[in-house]
Amino acid sequence: MTAAPAATGSVVPVPYDPELVEGLAAFLDLVEIIPLRADTILANRAHFATIIPPIEVQAAGRPVTWEDRLIPGPDGAPDLEVTIVRPSTASADPAPAVLSIHGGGMVLGTRFFGTPELIDLAERHGVVGVAVEYRLAPEHPGPAQAEDCYAALRWMTAHAAELGIDPDRVIASGQSAGGGLSAAVALMARDRGGPRLAGQLLGCPMLDDRNETVSARQYDGIGAWDRNNNDTAWTAIAGADRFTDRVSPYTAPARANDLAGLAPAYIEVGAAETFRDEAVDYASRIWATGGQAELHVWGGGYHGFHGFSPDAVVSVAANAARDSWLRRVLRLGG
């Protein structure tokens, strides 16, 4: 293992896997060239717009089709833009489906940040994907983001026949903020009597506004999406309610008092990142209720490591484990 830079204070960070160091440097050089602070959110959004390829480029030469739609938002809120990704050759049988929720700390990014996953799933497994453009903080404080994503889930299942999807094989999926919002959507689906989710895929999920775990302190000023970036985002999302019991579990799922009765969860996180401890705690609390959670903590992994270091041995293992869960939960053939 390669040692991470020394952390400030008494906490010592977990070292990075040597195979991941080059990818981490590329991540920081491409994605995090502007530190995320309250006065740089707009600059970071502009930067993100330059690094997310348009859907036309992402889908070029792939056996998929895509279309944009405008669908109803939550009651009293604006309509939502979604992009639907399908395999070019439609199955005669209803297909499994994924609601894709993008990352970016709930303050950055667009739905096209998550469409590469949908293109891959459509190509390999015939999955129909819906990527939702949710409102961003601080202009729209939480839980506006989760409400938008839940509205998209309701629309998907209400239009299952039109979309050619099996409403019993729908999951919510996302990385980072998208993982946290997938957890929030699962809570909403439970609390509001549906739609029933087959699963929730929580990739390195952003779950807790308090940002006070050991792992958060280990990656304070270090690595991808460090404690400072996370602090900026949560203040934008929760505002004056942050650190209080007024924060809704639909804003920060770690605030939920009861994790019983949730859709089966797949939770993955790097051992060398800010969100490690809150992800482990969330899985443990699901198990404590008798619920289903599959947890993977990948040794030496930085935040989102399998995306920027796809050929590393640990990334190959992480991708295979995730694919195994998807095959089981969505009942995929092949």
C-alpha positions in Angstrom: 0.0 0.0 0.0 1.1 3.5 -0.7 1.0 6.0 2.2 -1.4 8.8 1.9 -0.2 12.3 2.8 -0.1 12.9 6.6 -3.4 14.2 7.9 -3.6 17.2 10.2 -4.1 16.5 13.9 -3.8 13.1 15.4 -5.8 11.0 12.9 -3.8 8.9 10.4 -5.4 8.2 7.0 -5.6 4.7 5.6 -3.1 4.3 2.8 -4.1 4.1 -0.8 -3.7 1.0 -2.9 -0.6 1.6 -5.1 -2.5 0.7 -8.2 -5.0 3.5 -7.5 -2.6 6.4 -6.9 -2.3 7.4 -10.6 -6.1 7.4 -11.0 -6.5 9.5 -7.9 -4.2 12.1 -9.3 -6.1 12.1 -12.6 -9.4 12.5 -10.6 -8.0 15.5 -8.7 -6.5 17.1 -11.8 -9.8 16.7 -13.8 -12.6 17.0 -11.3 -11.4 18.9 -8.3 -9.2 21.6 -9.7 -11.3 24.2 -7.9 -11.8 23.6 -4.2 -15.5 23.5 -3.4 -16.4 26.3 -1.1 -19.6 28.4 -0.8 -18.2 31.0 -3.2 -17.0 28.5 -5.8 -20.1 26.4 -6.3 -21.0 28.2 -9.5 -17.5 28.0 -10.8 -17.4 24.2 -10.1 -20.7 23.8 -11.9 -19.3 25.5 -15.0 -16.2 23.3 -14.8 -18.4 20.1 -14.5 -20.2 21.2 -17.6 -16.9 20.9 -19.5 -16.0 17.4 -18.3 -19.3 15.6 -18.7 -19.6 14.3 -22.3 -23.0 14.9 -23.9 -25.3 11.9 -24.3 -24.6 11.9 -28.0 -20.9 11.3 -27.4 -21.5 8.7 -24.6 -23.9 6.7 -26.8 -22.1 6.9 -30.1 -21.5 3.5 -31.6 -23.3 1.7 -28.8 -26.4 -0.5 -29.4 -28.7 1.8 -27.4 -31.3 4.5 -28.0 -32.0 7.5 -25.8 -34.6 10.2 -25.5 -35.3 13.2 -23.3 -38.7 13.7 -21.6 -40.4 16.3 -19.4 -42.3 14.6 -16.6 -44.3 15.9 -13.6 -42.3 16.9 -10.6 -43.4 16.8 -7.0 -46.6 18.5 -6.1 -46.2 22.2 -6.4 -42.7 21.9 -7.9 -41.5 22.3 -11.5 -41.6 19.5 -14.1 -38.5 17.3 -14.3 -36.2 16.5 -17.2 -35.3 12.9 -17.6 -33.3 10.9 -20.1 -34.5 7.4 -21.0 -31.8 4.9 -22.2 -32.9 1.6 -23.8 -31.3 -1.2 -25.7 -31.6 -0.8 -29.5 -33.4 -4.1 -29.7 -36.3 -4.2 -27.3 -37.2 -7.4 -25.6 -40.6 -8.9 -25.9 -40.7 -9.3 -22.2 -40.8 -6.4 -19.7 -37.3 -5.3 -18.9 -35.6 -4.6 -15.5 -35.1 -0.9 -14.9 -32.7 1.5 -13.1 -33.5 5.0 -11.8 -30.1 6.7 -12.1 -29.3 9.5 -9.6 -26.2 11.5 -10.4 -23.4 12.5 -8.0 -21.9 15.9 -7.3 -22.7 16.6 -3.7 -26.3 17.7 -4.5 -24.8 21.0 -5.6 -23.0 20.0 -8.9 -23.5 17.9 -12.0 -26.3 16.9 -14.3 -28.1 13.7 -15.1 -25.6 12.9 -17.8 -23.0 12.3 -15.1 -24.8 8.9 -14.5 -25.8 7.9 -18.0 -22.6 5.9 -18.8 -23.8 3.3 -16.3 -27.2 3.2 -18.0 -25.7 2.7 -21.4 -23.5 -0.1 -20.1 -26.5 -1.8 -18.4 -28.7 -1.4 -21.5 -26.0 -2.9 -23.7 -25.0 -5.8 -21.5 -28.3 -6.7 -19.8 -31.1 -5.1 -21.7 -31.9 -2.8 -18.8 -34.0 0.3 -19.3 -32.6 3.3 -17.5 -34.1 6.7 -16.5 -31.7 9.5 -15.4 -33.3 12.3 -13.5 -32.3 16.0 -13.4 -33.0 16.9 -9.8 -32.9 20.4 -8.4 -29.6 21.5 -6.8 -28.7 23.2 -3.5 -28.3 25.8 -2.2 -31.0 27.3 -4.5 -33.2 24.4 -3.6 -32.5 23.1 0.0 -33.0 19.5 0.9 -35.1 17.4 0.6 -36.0 19.0 -2.8 -33.4 16.7 -4.4 -34.9 13.5 -3.0 -38.5 14.6 -3.7 -37.6 15.1 -7.4 -36.0 11.6 -7.5 -39.0 10.0 -5.8 -41.3 11.7 -8.3 -39.2 10.2 -11.1 -39.6 6.8 -9.5 -43.3 7.2 -9.3 -43.5 8.2 -12.9 -41.4 5.2 -14.0 -43.6 2.7 -12.3 -46.9 4.4 -13.4 -45.6 4.3 -17.0 -44.1 0.8 -16.8 -46.1 -0.6 -19.7 -45.2 2.4 -22.0 -41.6 2.2 -21.0 -41.5 -1.6 -21.4 -40.3 -2.2 -17.9 -41.1 -4.7 -15.2 -42.3 -2.7 -12.1 -41.2 -5.5 -9.8 -37.6 -5.1 -11.1 -36.8 -1.5 -10.5 -33.8 -0.2 -8.4 -32.6 3.2 -7.5 -28.9 3.6 -8.1 -26.2 6.3 -7.7 -22.7 7.2 -6.6 -21.8 9.7 -3.9 -24.7 12.2 -3.6 -26.6 9.8 -5.9 -26.0 7.0 -3.5 -27.4 9.1 -0.6 -30.4 10.1 -2.7 -31.0 6.5 -3.6 -31.1 5.8 0.1 -33.5 8.6 0.6 -35.8 7.4 -2.3 -35.8 3.9 -0.6 -36.9 5.5 2.7 -39.7 7.5 0.9 -40.9 4.4 -1.0 -41.2 2.6 2.3 -42.8 5.4 4.2 -45.3 6.4 1.5 -46.4 2.9 0.6 -44.5 2.5 -2.6 -43.6 2.2 -5.4 -41.9 -1.0 -4.3 -38.1 -1.1 -5.1 -36.3 -4.3 -5.9 -33.1 -2.8 -4.5 -31.1 0.3 -3.7 -27.5 0.6 -5.0 -25.6 3.0 -2.7 -22.2 3.7 -4.2 -19.8 5.6 -1.8 -23.0 7.2 -0.4 -23.3 10.7 1.1 -25.6 10.0 4.0 -24.8 12.2 7.0 -24.8 16.0 7.3 -22.7 15.9 10.5 -19.4 15.0 8.7 -17.8 14.1 12.0 -16.8 10.4 11.6 -13.2 9.2 12.0 -13.0 8.6 8.2 -14.1 12.2 7.6 -11.4 13.5 9.8 -8.8 11.2 8.2 -9.5 12.7 4.8 -9.7 16.4 5.8 -7.7 18.1 3.1 -6.7 14.8 1.5 -8.0 12.8 -1.5 -11.1 12.9 -3.6 -14.2 14.6 -2.1 -12.5 15.5 1.2 -14.1 16.6 4.4 -13.9 20.3 3.3 -15.8 19.7 0.1 -18.3 17.6 2.0 -18.8 20.3 4.6 -19.5 22.9 1.9 -22.1 20.7 0.2 -23.9 19.9 3.4 -24.1 23.5 4.5 -25.6 24.3 1.1 -28.1 21.5 1.4 -29.2 21.8 5.0 -28.5 25.5 5.8 -29.3 26.6 9.3 -30.9 23.2 10.1 -27.6 21.4 9.8 -26.4 19.5 12.9 -29.9 19.7 14.3 -32.7 17.2 14.5 -34.6 19.3 12.0 -32.6 17.7 9.2 -35.0 15.4 7.4 -33.9 11.7 6.8 -34.9 12.4 3.2 -32.1 15.0 3.2 -29.6 13.0 5.2 -30.6 9.3 5.4 -28.3 8.7 8.4 -30.8 10.8 10.3 -33.5 8.1 9.9 -34.4 6.5 13.3 -35.8 3.3 11.7 -34.1 1.5 8.8 -36.5 -1.5 9.0 -38.5 -2.6 5.9 -36.2 -1.1 3.3 -35.5 -2.5 -0.1 -32.3 -4.7 -0.2 -29.2 -2.5 -0.2 -25.9 -2.8 -2.0 -23.4 -0.5 -0.2 -19.9 0.0 -1.5 -17.2 2.3 -0.3 -13.4 2.7 -0.3 -11.5 2.2 2.9 -9.5 5.4 2.1 -12.3 7.9 1.8 -14.5 10.3 3.7 -17.7 8.3 3.5 -16.3 4.9 4.8 -17.6 5.1 8.3 -21.1 6.4 7.6 -21.6 3.7 4.9 -20.5 1.0 7.3 -22.8 2.3 10.0 -25.8 2.5 7.6 -25.3 -1.1 6.6 -25.0 -2.2 10.3 -28.2 -0.4 11.2 -30.0 -2.1 8.4 -28.8 -5.5 9.6 -29.8 -4.6 13.1 -33.5 -4.5 11.9 -33.2 -7.8 10.1 -32.9 -6.1 6.8 -30.9 -7.0 3.8 -27.6 -5.2 3.0 -24.5 -6.3 1.1 -21.6 -4.2 2.2 -18.2 -4.0 0.5 -15.4 -1.8 1.9 -12.6 -1.9 -0.7 -9.1 -1.8 0.7 -7.1 1.3 -0.3 -10.0 2.7 -2.3 -10.4 6.4 -2.8 -13.8 8.0 -3.4 -15.1 6.7 -6.7 -11.9 4.7 -7.4 -13.3 2.2 -9.9 -14.3 5.0 -12.3 -10.8 6.5 -12.6 -8.8 3.4 -12.0 -10.8 0.8 -13.8 -8.0 -1.7 -14.5 -6.7 -1.9 -11.0 -7.2 -5.4 -9.4 -9.4 -3.9 -6.6 -11.5 -2.0 -9.2 -12.1 -5.2 -11.2 -13.2 -7.0 -8.1 -15.5 -4.1 -7.1 -17.1 -4.0 -10.5 -17.6 -7.8 -10.5 -19.2 -7.7 -7.0 -21.6 -4.9 -8.1 -22.5 -6.8 -11.2 -23.2 -10.0 -9.2 -25.6 -8.1 -7.0 -27.4 -6.5 -10.0 -27.8 -9.9 -11.6 -29.3 -11.3 -8.5 -31.6 -8.4 -7.6 -32.8 -7.6 -11.1 -32.9 -11.3 -12.1 -30.7 -10.8 -15.1 -29.9 -13.7 -17.4 -26.5 -14.4 -18.9 
